[in-house]
Amino acid sequence: MINNLIVIPLEINGQQLSFILDTGVNKTIIFNLSKNDSLGLLNPKKVNLKGLGGGEPVVAILSEKNKINIKGLIGYNESIYVILKDFFDLSSKMGTTINGIIGYNLLKNFIVKINYKTKKIDFYNPKSYTYKKCRKCEVLPIQFYRKKPFINVKIQLDTIGNKLTEVKVLLDSGGSDAIWLFENSKTEIKTPQKFFNDILGEGLSGTIYGNRSRIPKLKIGNFEIEEPTVSFLDSLSSHNARKLKNRNGSIGGNILKRFKVWLDYPNRQLMLKKSGSFKTGFNYNMSGLDIVYTGKQLVKEETKKMSKDAYNNRLENNNTISFITNFSYNFKPTYKINAVVKNSVAEKAGLKAGDIVLAINRKPVYSYTLNDIVNKLQERENKKIQIRIERNGREINFQFRLEKRI
């Protein structure tokens, strides 16, 4: 689990890779291959792919009749799309190597139970699986469009009154946010007065922009989720996704992680059961910093240990203690600022894209994982963040306090 996303090991033609389990994709896509990743792709031909974002389609290679394996699942006749340029750059955004995304091809033949809390996925044969009676569960029908799953939910958009609007949303485990809504896909769906413009992520066709805000309520079946964060997408960024005329948006990992989830593609249904994190608040990055992983560097680390002789001497003479100092060299992660949101507290403090991060709150940055940094930047309003960076060979210290903007 990284930033609400599920990362699974997957074997393609005998090569072990890491993939995001993404219900929002109908194709198996590889976008990060190194020279060492020899897959022996079969029957390749060039194709164009189009996705979220405002740019042009991207050139990909379609390879057919590949062997995909995850603990004996899937098969020998699978199609794979390989994007030669890594537009997503997910490895740097997630702090670990991500080679691709998989959805429909893995899920289509099974009943799949996802337990976000225990980080476990179970695959069941739909011919022999029997659902246990569950009075506290909600079962919703799934509709498929281009092999992608959609459900109907209700949202409260206005703080005045309790009017609920029914919307059709993509079930998107490959999105880390809670909810995305397409502006004007219904007359009621408009950005609220309190919002800020933000970079929401990267799609196949470029950067995805939108307005971050909150709505009073999301209702899934009889489950009511209070004050979720919502991102409103403009028509340019979501142009390709709007080809399904009555689609209004998507719900992602920040909603799904609050449940035990049964995805049942063969029977076209979704079952949800509340987990312990159901009522956890919806936090977001309150700094305006987009920090990414940039590789590893060799770091000299010092450790001190009391010598055995010094311990024995201390018993006889309490005035002196001796230590042995050891040095070790280890590869540690490095990070940089990829982007700074306009008018954010980080921008006002003077931080800029391209700054190399050296320390956060007086701890060397290499002592953090990228997930640690993400959590720190959305911890609580008014929390002080001290950050030391390197810019043009010069070390500079900055500080600011996290600020709620919605």
MIROMAR-134307 format. One record per residue (C-alpha): residue number from 1; x, y, z. Coordinates in steps of 0.1 Angstrom, whole numbers, plus 5000, padded with zeros to 4 digits. Layout:
<recs>
<rec pos="NUM" east="X" north="Y" up="Z"/>
...
</recs>
This chain:
<recs>
<rec pos="1" east="5000" north="5000" up="5000"/>
<rec pos="2" east="5015" north="5033" up="4989"/>
<rec pos="3" east="4994" north="5065" up="4990"/>
<rec pos="4" east="4962" north="5045" up="4990"/>
<rec pos="5" east="4973" north="5024" up="4960"/>
<rec pos="6" east="4978" north="4987" up="4958"/>
<rec pos="7" east="5012" north="4974" up="4945"/>
<rec pos="8" east="5014" north="4937" up="4936"/>
<rec pos="9" east="5042" north="4915" up="4923"/>
<rec pos="10" east="5035" north="4902" up="4887"/>
<rec pos="11" east="5054" north="4879" up="4865"/>
<rec pos="12" east="5054" north="4885" up="4827"/>
<rec pos="13" east="5072" north="4860" up="4805"/>
<rec pos="14" east="5092" north="4849" up="4835"/>
<rec pos="15" east="5103" north="4884" up="4845"/>
<rec pos="16" east="5092" north="4896" up="4880"/>
<rec pos="17" east="5078" north="4931" up="4880"/>
<rec pos="18" east="5057" north="4955" up="4902"/>
<rec pos="19" east="5023" north="4966" up="4891"/>
<rec pos="20" east="4995" north="4988" up="4905"/>
<rec pos="21" east="4961" north="4970" up="4907"/>
<rec pos="22" east="4940" north="4995" up="4889"/>
<rec pos="23" east="4903" north="4988" up="4883"/>
<rec pos="24" east="4901" north="5019" up="4862"/>
<rec pos="25" east="4921" north="5004" up="4833"/>
<rec pos="26" east="4909" north="4978" up="4807"/>
<rec pos="27" east="4944" north="4971" up="4794"/>
<rec pos="28" east="4976" north="4958" up="4809"/>
<rec pos="29" east="5001" north="4986" up="4804"/>
<rec pos="30" east="5039" north="4986" up="4810"/>
<rec pos="31" east="5056" north="5020" up="4812"/>
<rec pos="32" east="5088" north="5016" up="4830"/>
<rec pos="33" east="5113" north="4991" up="4817"/>
<rec pos="34" east="5150" north="4992" up="4823"/>
<rec pos="35" east="5177" north="4976" up="4801"/>
<rec pos="36" east="5178" north="4947" up="4825"/>
<rec pos="37" east="5141" north="4939" up="4821"/>
<rec pos="38" east="5141" north="4914" up="4792"/>
<rec pos="39" east="5105" north="4903" up="4786"/>
<rec pos="40" east="5108" north="4888" up="4751"/>
<rec pos="41" east="5076" north="4906" up="4740"/>
<rec pos="42" east="5057" north="4887" up="4713"/>
<rec pos="43" east="5041" north="4898" up="4680"/>
<rec pos="44" east="5047" north="4936" up="4686"/>
<rec pos="45" east="5029" north="4963" up="4666"/>
<rec pos="46" east="5025" north="5001" up="4670"/>
<rec pos="47" east="4993" north="5016" up="4683"/>
<rec pos="48" east="4980" north="5049" up="4698"/>
<rec pos="49" east="4966" north="5052" up="4733"/>
<rec pos="50" east="4945" north="5080" up="4747"/>
<rec pos="51" east="4936" north="5087" up="4783"/>
<rec pos="52" east="4931" north="5115" up="4809"/>
<rec pos="53" east="4950" north="5147" up="4803"/>
<rec pos="54" east="4948" north="5174" up="4777"/>
<rec pos="55" east="4976" north="5163" up="4754"/>
<rec pos="56" east="4979" north="5141" up="4723"/>
<rec pos="57" east="4976" north="5103" up="4721"/>
<rec pos="58" east="5008" north="5084" up="4730"/>
<rec pos="59" east="5026" north="5058" up="4709"/>
<rec pos="60" east="5027" north="5023" up="4724"/>
<rec pos="61" east="5036" north="4988" up="4713"/>
<rec pos="62" east="5009" north="4961" up="4715"/>
<rec pos="63" east="5023" north="4927" up="4722"/>
<rec pos="64" east="5001" north="4896" up="4721"/>
<rec pos="65" east="5002" north="4860" up="4734"/>
<rec pos="66" east="5022" north="4868" up="4765"/>
<rec pos="67" east="5023" north="4847" up="4797"/>
<rec pos="68" east="5012" north="4866" up="4828"/>
<rec pos="69" east="5014" north="4849" up="4862"/>
<rec pos="70" east="5006" north="4858" up="4898"/>
<rec pos="71" east="5006" north="4827" up="4920"/>
<rec pos="72" east="4992" north="4806" up="4891"/>
<rec pos="73" east="4964" north="4831" up="4881"/>
<rec pos="74" east="4958" north="4845" up="4846"/>
<rec pos="75" east="4973" north="4827" up="4815"/>
<rec pos="76" east="4993" north="4823" up="4784"/>
<rec pos="77" east="4975" north="4844" up="4758"/>
<rec pos="78" east="4975" north="4880" up="4773"/>
<rec pos="79" east="4979" north="4913" up="4754"/>
<rec pos="80" east="5002" north="4939" up="4769"/>
<rec pos="81" east="5007" north="4975" up="4759"/>
<rec pos="82" east="5042" north="4990" up="4763"/>
<rec pos="83" east="5046" north="5027" up="4765"/>
<rec pos="84" east="5082" north="5035" up="4755"/>
<rec pos="85" east="5083" north="5068" up="4773"/>
<rec pos="86" east="5074" north="5068" up="4810"/>
<rec pos="87" east="5048" north="5096" up="4810"/>
<rec pos="88" east="5035" north="5086" up="4845"/>
<rec pos="89" east="5069" north="5086" up="4862"/>
<rec pos="90" east="5051" north="5067" up="4890"/>
<rec pos="91" east="5084" north="5052" up="4904"/>
<rec pos="92" east="5096" north="5087" up="4915"/>
<rec pos="93" east="5062" north="5097" up="4928"/>
<rec pos="94" east="5058" north="5065" up="4949"/>
<rec pos="95" east="5094" north="5060" up="4960"/>
<rec pos="96" east="5097" north="5024" up="4946"/>
<rec pos="97" east="5099" north="5008" up="4912"/>
<rec pos="98" east="5065" north="5006" up="4895"/>
<rec pos="99" east="5066" north="4989" up="4861"/>
<rec pos="100" east="5029" north="4991" up="4850"/>
<rec pos="101" east="4992" north="4988" up="4858"/>
<rec pos="102" east="4968" north="4959" up="4855"/>
<rec pos="103" east="4931" north="4957" up="4860"/>
<rec pos="104" east="4904" north="4939" up="4840"/>
<rec pos="105" east="4927" north="4911" up="4828"/>
<rec pos="106" east="4935" north="4901" up="4864"/>
<rec pos="107" east="4900" north="4906" up="4878"/>
<rec pos="108" east="4876" north="4894" up="4851"/>
<rec pos="109" east="4874" north="4857" up="4860"/>
<rec pos="110" east="4874" north="4859" up="4898"/>
<rec pos="111" east="4856" north="4871" up="4929"/>
<rec pos="112" east="4883" north="4892" up="4945"/>
<rec pos="113" east="4883" north="4902" up="4981"/>
<rec pos="114" east="4906" north="4931" up="4990"/>
<rec pos="115" east="4914" north="4938" up="5026"/>
<rec pos="116" east="4932" north="4971" up="5028"/>
<rec pos="117" east="4939" north="4968" up="5065"/>
<rec pos="118" east="4957" north="4935" up="5064"/>
<rec pos="119" east="4971" north="4942" up="5029"/>
<rec pos="120" east="4958" north="4909" up="5016"/>
<rec pos="121" east="4939" north="4900" up="4984"/>
<rec pos="122" east="4920" north="4867" up="4980"/>
<rec pos="123" east="4910" north="4853" up="4946"/>
<rec pos="124" east="4880" north="4830" up="4946"/>
<rec pos="125" east="4865" north="4808" up="4919"/>
<rec pos="126" east="4830" north="4822" up="4912"/>
<rec pos="127" east="4816" north="4787" up="4904"/>
<rec pos="128" east="4823" north="4774" up="4939"/>
<rec pos="129" east="4824" north="4806" up="4961"/>
<rec pos="130" east="4794" north="4812" up="4984"/>
<rec pos="131" east="4790" north="4846" up="5000"/>
<rec pos="132" east="4786" north="4845" up="5038"/>
<rec pos="133" east="4755" north="4862" up="5052"/>
<rec pos="134" east="4765" north="4898" up="5061"/>
<rec pos="135" east="4738" north="4921" up="5075"/>
<rec pos="136" east="4763" north="4950" up="5077"/>
<rec pos="137" east="4774" north="4948" up="5040"/>
<rec pos="138" east="4761" north="4967" up="5011"/>
<rec pos="139" east="4758" north="4951" up="4976"/>
<rec pos="140" east="4758" north="4973" up="4946"/>
<rec pos="141" east="4754" north="4964" up="4909"/>
<rec pos="142" east="4783" north="4970" up="4886"/>
<rec pos="143" east="4779" north="4983" up="4851"/>
<rec pos="144" east="4807" north="4978" up="4826"/>
<rec pos="145" east="4817" north="5002" up="4798"/>
<rec pos="146" east="4848" north="4993" up="4778"/>
<rec pos="147" east="4856" north="4967" up="4804"/>
<rec pos="148" east="4857" north="4993" up="4832"/>
<rec pos="149" east="4834" north="4990" up="4863"/>
<rec pos="150" east="4809" north="5018" up="4872"/>
<rec pos="151" east="4785" north="5021" up="4901"/>
<rec pos="152" east="4758" north="5047" up="4911"/>
<rec pos="153" east="4763" north="5066" up="4943"/>
<rec pos="154" east="4747" north="5098" up="4957"/>
<rec pos="155" east="4765" north="5130" up="4967"/>
<rec pos="156" east="4754" north="5161" up="4986"/>
<rec pos="157" east="4769" north="5191" up="4969"/>
<rec pos="158" east="4753" north="5220" up="4988"/>
<rec pos="159" east="4757" north="5227" up="5025"/>
<rec pos="160" east="4722" north="5241" up="5026"/>
<rec pos="161" east="4696" north="5214" up="5028"/>
<rec pos="162" east="4701" north="5177" up="5024"/>
<rec pos="163" east="4695" north="5173" up="4986"/>
<rec pos="164" east="4713" north="5142" up="4972"/>
<rec pos="165" east="4723" north="5139" up="4935"/>
<rec pos="166" east="4728" north="5105" up="4920"/>
<rec pos="167" east="4760" north="5102" up="4899"/>
<rec pos="168" east="4776" north="5074" up="4879"/>
<rec pos="169" east="4813" north="5070" up="4889"/>
<rec pos="170" east="4842" north="5048" up="4878"/>
<rec pos="171" east="4854" north="5024" up="4905"/>
<rec pos="172" east="4891" north="5034" up="4903"/>
<rec pos="173" east="4915" north="5016" up="4927"/>
<rec pos="174" east="4943" north="5032" up="4907"/>
<rec pos="175" east="4934" north="5067" up="4918"/>
<rec pos="176" east="4947" north="5077" up="4953"/>
<rec pos="177" east="4922" north="5105" up="4958"/>
<rec pos="178" east="4887" north="5101" up="4973"/>
<rec pos="179" east="4864" north="5115" up="4946"/>
<rec pos="180" east="4868" north="5131" up="4912"/>
<rec pos="181" east="4838" north="5148" up="4896"/>
<rec pos="182" east="4835" north="5162" up="4861"/>
<rec pos="183" east="4823" north="5197" up="4861"/>
<rec pos="184" east="4790" north="5204" up="4844"/>
<rec pos="185" east="4785" north="5167" up="4836"/>
<rec pos="186" east="4753" north="5175" up="4855"/>
<rec pos="187" east="4740" north="5210" up="4861"/>
<rec pos="188" east="4745" north="5207" up="4898"/>
<rec pos="189" east="4782" north="5196" up="4896"/>
<rec pos="190" east="4802" north="5228" up="4899"/>
<rec pos="191" east="4832" north="5237" up="4920"/>
<rec pos="192" east="4822" north="5251" up="4954"/>
<rec pos="193" east="4832" north="5286" up="4965"/>
<rec pos="194" east="4860" north="5273" up="4987"/>
<rec pos="195" east="4886" north="5255" up="4966"/>
<rec pos="196" east="4922" north="5257" up="4953"/>
<rec pos="197" east="4936" north="5247" up="4919"/>
<rec pos="198" east="4960" north="5218" up="4920"/>
<rec pos="199" east="4978" north="5192" up="4899"/>
<rec pos="200" east="4959" north="5160" up="4905"/>
<rec pos="201" east="4982" north="5136" up="4887"/>
<rec pos="202" east="4994" north="5123" up="4853"/>
<rec pos="203" east="4972" north="5106" up="4827"/>
<rec pos="204" east="4981" north="5089" up="4795"/>
<rec pos="205" east="4975" north="5122" up="4777"/>
<rec pos="206" east="4992" north="5146" up="4800"/>
<rec pos="207" east="4990" north="5164" up="4834"/>
<rec pos="208" east="4955" north="5163" up="4850"/>
<rec pos="209" east="4944" north="5196" up="4866"/>
<rec pos="210" east="4915" north="5203" up="4888"/>
<rec pos="211" east="4900" north="5222" up="4917"/>
<rec pos="212" east="4903" north="5206" up="4952"/>
<rec pos="213" east="4874" north="5211" up="4975"/>
<rec pos="214" east="4850" north="5193" up="4999"/>
<rec pos="215" east="4814" north="5182" up="4997"/>
<rec pos="216" east="4792" north="5176" up="5027"/>
<rec pos="217" east="4784" north="5139" up="5020"/>
<rec pos="218" east="4789" north="5108" up="4999"/>
<rec pos="219" east="4764" north="5080" up="5001"/>
<rec pos="220" east="4772" north="5045" up="4988"/>
<rec pos="221" east="4742" north="5023" up="4993"/>
<rec pos="222" east="4733" north="5030" up="5030"/>
<rec pos="223" east="4769" north="5040" up="5040"/>
<rec pos="224" east="4772" north="5077" up="5045"/>
<rec pos="225" east="4807" north="5093" up="5044"/>
<rec pos="226" east="4810" north="5128" up="5058"/>
<rec pos="227" east="4830" north="5157" up="5043"/>
<rec pos="228" east="4851" north="5138" up="5018"/>
<rec pos="229" east="4876" north="5158" up="4997"/>
<rec pos="230" east="4866" north="5161" up="4960"/>
<rec pos="231" east="4886" north="5172" up="4930"/>
<rec pos="232" east="4866" north="5188" up="4902"/>
<rec pos="233" east="4881" north="5182" up="4867"/>
<rec pos="234" east="4877" north="5206" up="4838"/>
<rec pos="235" east="4864" north="5195" up="4804"/>
<rec pos="236" east="4899" north="5195" up="4788"/>
<rec pos="237" east="4915" north="5172" up="4813"/>
<rec pos="238" east="4886" north="5148" up="4813"/>
<rec pos="239" east="4876" north="5150" up="4776"/>
<rec pos="240" east="4884" north="5114" up="4768"/>
<rec pos="241" east="4868" north="5100" up="4800"/>
<rec pos="242" east="4835" north="5118" up="4791"/>
<rec pos="243" east="4829" north="5096" up="4761"/>
<rec pos="244" east="4806" north="5076" up="4784"/>
<rec pos="245" east="4779" north="5103" up="4782"/>
<rec pos="246" east="4764" north="5098" up="4817"/>
<rec pos="247" east="4796" north="5094" up="4836"/>
<rec pos="248" east="4801" north="5120" up="4863"/>
<rec pos="249" east="4835" north="5111" up="4878"/>
<rec pos="250" east="4852" north="5084" up="4898"/>
<rec pos="251" east="4859" north="5072" up="4934"/>
<rec pos="252" east="4894" north="5061" up="4943"/>
<rec pos="253" east="4916" north="5045" up="4970"/>
<rec pos="254" east="4909" north="5071" up="4997"/>
<rec pos="255" east="4872" north="5059" up="4997"/>
<rec pos="256" east="4878" north="5022" up="4990"/>
<rec pos="257" east="4905" north="5018" up="5018"/>
<rec pos="258" east="4877" north="5024" up="5043"/>
<rec pos="259" east="4860" north="4991" up="5034"/>
<rec pos="260" east="4866" north="4954" up="5029"/>
<rec pos="261" east="4859" north="4951" up="4992"/>
<rec pos="262" east="4845" north="4922" up="4972"/>
<rec pos="263" east="4849" north="4928" up="4935"/>
<rec pos="264" east="4827" north="4903" up="4916"/>
<rec pos="265" east="4832" north="4909" up="4879"/>
<rec pos="266" east="4815" north="4876" up="4867"/>
<rec pos="267" east="4783" north="4884" up="4886"/>
<rec pos="268" east="4786" north="4922" up="4880"/>
<rec pos="269" east="4784" north="4932" up="4916"/>
<rec pos="270" east="4804" north="4950" up="4944"/>
<rec pos="271" east="4801" north="4942" up="4981"/>
<rec pos="272" east="4814" north="4966" up="5008"/>
<rec pos="273" east="4818" north="4962" up="5045"/>
<rec pos="274" east="4830" north="4990" up="5068"/>
<rec pos="275" east="4865" north="4987" up="5082"/>
<rec pos="276" east="4880" north="5003" up="5113"/>
<rec pos="277" east="4892" north="5033" up="5092"/>
<rec pos="278" east="4857" north="5042" up="5079"/>
<rec pos="279" east="4854" north="5074" up="5099"/>
<rec pos="280" east="4890" north="5085" up="5095"/>
<rec pos="281" east="4892" north="5121" up="5083"/>
<rec pos="282" east="4901" north="5131" up="5048"/>
<rec pos="283" east="4935" north="5148" up="5048"/>
<rec pos="284" east="4954" north="5162" up="5019"/>
<rec pos="285" east="4988" north="5178" up="5013"/>
<rec pos="286" east="4986" north="5212" up="5031"/>
<rec pos="287" east="5021" north="5224" up="5021"/>
<rec pos="288" east="5017" north="5228" up="4983"/>
<rec pos="289" east="5049" north="5207" up="4978"/>
<rec pos="290" east="5051" north="5178" up="4953"/>
<rec pos="291" east="5081" north="5159" up="4965"/>
<rec pos="292" east="5094" north="5130" up="4944"/>
<rec pos="293" east="5120" north="5103" up="4947"/>
<rec pos="294" east="5152" north="5108" up="4926"/>
<rec pos="295" east="5173" north="5077" up="4932"/>
<rec pos="296" east="5199" north="5067" up="4958"/>
<rec pos="297" east="5231" north="5081" up="4972"/>
<rec pos="298" east="5259" north="5067" up="4993"/>
<rec pos="299" east="5256" north="5080" up="5028"/>
<rec pos="300" east="5283" north="5077" up="5055"/>
<rec pos="301" east="5267" north="5067" up="5089"/>
<rec pos="302" east="5284" north="5067" up="5123"/>
<rec pos="303" east="5276" north="5043" up="5151"/>
<rec pos="304" east="5291" north="5043" up="5186"/>
<rec pos="305" east="5294" north="5013" up="5208"/>
<rec pos="306" east="5308" north="5009" up="5243"/>
<rec pos="307" east="5339" north="4986" up="5242"/>
<rec pos="308" east="5339" north="4954" up="5262"/>
<rec pos="309" east="5371" north="4965" up="5280"/>
<rec pos="310" east="5356" north="4998" up="5288"/>
<rec pos="311" east="5326" north="4981" up="5304"/>
<rec pos="312" east="5349" north="4961" up="5327"/>
<rec pos="313" east="5370" north="4991" up="5335"/>
<rec pos="314" east="5339" north="5011" up="5344"/>
<rec pos="315" east="5332" north="4985" up="5372"/>
<rec pos="316" east="5366" north="4993" up="5387"/>
<rec pos="317" east="5367" north="5031" up="5378"/>
<rec pos="318" east="5335" north="5050" up="5374"/>
<rec pos="319" east="5354" north="5081" up="5360"/>
<rec pos="320" east="5361" north="5068" up="5324"/>
<rec pos="321" east="5340" north="5051" up="5297"/>
<rec pos="322" east="5354" north="5043" up="5263"/>
<rec pos="323" east="5334" north="5040" up="5230"/>
<rec pos="324" east="5343" north="5024" up="5197"/>
<rec pos="325" east="5332" north="5045" up="5167"/>
<rec pos="326" east="5323" north="5026" up="5135"/>
<rec pos="327" east="5314" north="5040" up="5101"/>
<rec pos="328" east="5293" north="5023" up="5075"/>
<rec pos="329" east="5284" north="5034" up="5039"/>
<rec pos="330" east="5248" north="5027" up="5029"/>
<rec pos="331" east="5227" north="5036" up="4999"/>
<rec pos="332" east="5199" north="5059" up="5010"/>
<rec pos="333" east="5169" north="5076" up="4991"/>
<rec pos="334" east="5172" north="5111" up="4977"/>
<rec pos="335" east="5143" north="5135" up="4970"/>
<rec pos="336" east="5136" north="5167" up="4952"/>
<rec pos="337" east="5107" north="5192" up="4949"/>
<rec pos="338" east="5089" north="5184" up="4916"/>
<rec pos="339" east="5064" north="5212" up="4917"/>
<rec pos="340" east="5051" north="5239" up="4941"/>
<rec pos="341" east="5014" north="5248" up="4941"/>
<rec pos="342" east="5007" north="5284" up="4933"/>
<rec pos="343" east="4998" north="5306" up="4964"/>
<rec pos="344" east="5006" north="5277" up="4988"/>
<rec pos="345" east="5024" north="5282" up="5020"/>
<rec pos="346" east="5055" north="5265" up="5005"/>
<rec pos="347" east="5055" north="5290" up="4976"/>
<rec pos="348" east="5051" north="5319" up="4999"/>
<rec pos="349" east="5080" north="5306" up="5020"/>
<rec pos="350" east="5102" north="5307" up="4989"/>
<rec pos="351" east="5106" north="5270" up="4979"/>
<rec pos="352" east="5109" north="5262" up="4942"/>
<rec pos="353" east="5106" north="5233" up="4918"/>
<rec pos="354" east="5140" north="5217" up="4914"/>
<rec pos="355" east="5152" north="5222" up="4950"/>
<rec pos="356" east="5170" north="5191" up="4964"/>
<rec pos="357" east="5156" north="5182" up="4998"/>
<rec pos="358" east="5182" north="5176" up="5025"/>
<rec pos="359" east="5163" north="5175" up="5058"/>
<rec pos="360" east="5128" north="5178" up="5071"/>
<rec pos="361" east="5122" north="5189" up="5107"/>
<rec pos="362" east="5159" north="5185" up="5114"/>
<rec pos="363" east="5160" north="5148" up="5103"/>
<rec pos="364" east="5180" north="5139" up="5072"/>
<rec pos="365" east="5156" north="5133" up="5044"/>
<rec pos="366" east="5171" north="5099" up="5037"/>
<rec pos="367" east="5156" north="5086" up="5070"/>
<rec pos="368" east="5121" north="5090" up="5055"/>
<rec pos="369" east="5103" north="5070" up="5030"/>
<rec pos="370" east="5083" north="5089" up="5004"/>
<rec pos="371" east="5051" north="5077" up="5022"/>
<rec pos="372" east="5065" north="5092" up="5055"/>
<rec pos="373" east="5069" north="5125" up="5037"/>
<rec pos="374" east="5034" north="5125" up="5022"/>
<rec pos="375" east="5019" north="5117" up="5056"/>
<rec pos="376" east="5039" north="5145" up="5073"/>
<rec pos="377" east="5027" north="5171" up="5049"/>
<rec pos="378" east="4991" north="5163" up="5056"/>
<rec pos="379" east="4993" north="5156" up="5093"/>
<rec pos="380" east="4975" north="5185" up="5109"/>
<rec pos="381" east="4968" north="5222" up="5103"/>
<rec pos="382" east="4993" north="5247" up="5117"/>
<rec pos="383" east="5021" north="5220" up="5121"/>
<rec pos="384" east="5055" north="5236" up="5117"/>
<rec pos="385" east="5076" north="5222" up="5088"/>
<rec pos="386" east="5113" north="5230" up="5087"/>
<rec pos="387" east="5130" north="5221" up="5055"/>
<rec pos="388" east="5166" north="5223" up="5044"/>
<rec pos="389" east="5173" north="5223" up="5006"/>
<rec pos="390" east="5201" north="5226" up="4982"/>
<rec pos="391" east="5197" north="5251" up="4954"/>
<rec pos="392" east="5225" north="5258" up="4929"/>
<rec pos="393" east="5251" north="5242" up="4952"/>
<rec pos="394" east="5239" north="5263" up="4982"/>
<rec pos="395" east="5221" north="5250" up="5013"/>
<rec pos="396" east="5191" north="5271" up="5025"/>
<rec pos="397" east="5167" north="5267" up="5054"/>
<rec pos="398" east="5130" north="5274" up="5051"/>
<rec pos="399" east="5100" north="5270" up="5074"/>
<rec pos="400" east="5062" north="5273" up="5072"/>
<rec pos="401" east="5031" north="5260" up="5088"/>
<rec pos="402" east="5006" north="5236" up="5072"/>
<rec pos="403" east="4975" north="5255" up="5061"/>
<rec pos="404" east="4940" north="5242" up="5054"/>
<rec pos="405" east="4927" north="5257" up="5022"/>
<rec pos="406" east="4894" north="5238" up="5020"/>
</recs>
